[in-house]
Amino acid sequence: MTTAKYKVVRVDGRNRFEHVLIAEKALGKPLPDGADVHHVDGNGFNNKNANLVICQDRSYHFMLHARMRVIAHGGDPDTQRFCWGCNRLKAFAEFSGRSAIKSIGIRNQCRVCARVAQQAYYAANHERLREECRNRARSRRGVREENYNLTRIRRRDDRGFVPRQQEQ
């Protein structure tokens, strides 16, 4: 059996990916929780031992793909990243500080492309965002007024005054 990307084998009544079984056989034990298997050549059907790398977690696996993308575009993965916004290789410094630290490619737009995307998002959602902001401010204001009124009632009670609501 095959899926769109990987070969599947039936073992003990369960469907398992063939590359995972091969990696477990090479390792001599089941893969640890969270471990991923990476295909070096990007071909999910090439399950030779030399083509498989066992990654300790998904973020390391994503980092390998980000580095391979930079190499595929002719860059140096130690100094450059690929920007998905403008489809160019750029230096780490051209990405935001948080993005440069996360060199695994989670935030994959340079500063310029990120700003353009943010402006487009705000332009498209301007009215909805303004209304949400107004509603949050109203609810905060309502809670403040409610707390203020309760405090006034309590103060009157402490001083011996009867609150107006109970006078009826």
Secondary structure, 3 states (H helix, E strand, C coil): CECCCCEEEEECCEEEEHHHHHHHHHHCCCCCCCCEEEECCCCCCCCCHHHEEEECCHHHHHHHHHHHHHHHCCCCCCCEEEECCCCEEEEHHHCCHHHHHCCCCCCCCCHHHHHHHHHHHHHHCHHHHHHHHHHHHHHHHHHHHHHHHHHHHHHHHHHCCCCHHHCC
